[in-house]
Amino acid sequence: MAADLHEKTNRYHDLLAEALDAAEVAPQTDTPMGEAALECLEMAESYLDDGEHFREQDDWVNALAAFSYGHAWLDAGARIGLFEVPREGHLFTV
């Protein structure tokens, strides 16, 4: 069971890191929507950092949760138009 948790956690880490690289802020950053996009990016990046910290501490459950939450911020932002993201592939559900 631990091997499955480790594999899934590492897979979600990679998904979040790749999604962060792919997401581009869509609205101008000096607008309320642009500011919201930047805040979503900051949350996703923070969850990536938190997840990496938890993983280093051998806290795989919280690492998986952090990586999942981080990706959720990006995916939700993409759905409401805060980010330009790839429409094909596995990174986003838009």
Secondary structure by P-SEA (a helix, b strand, c coil): caaaaaaaaaaaaaaaaaaaaacccccccccaaaaaaaaaaaaaaaaaaaaaaaaaacaaaaaaaaaaaaaaaaaaaaaacccccccccccccc
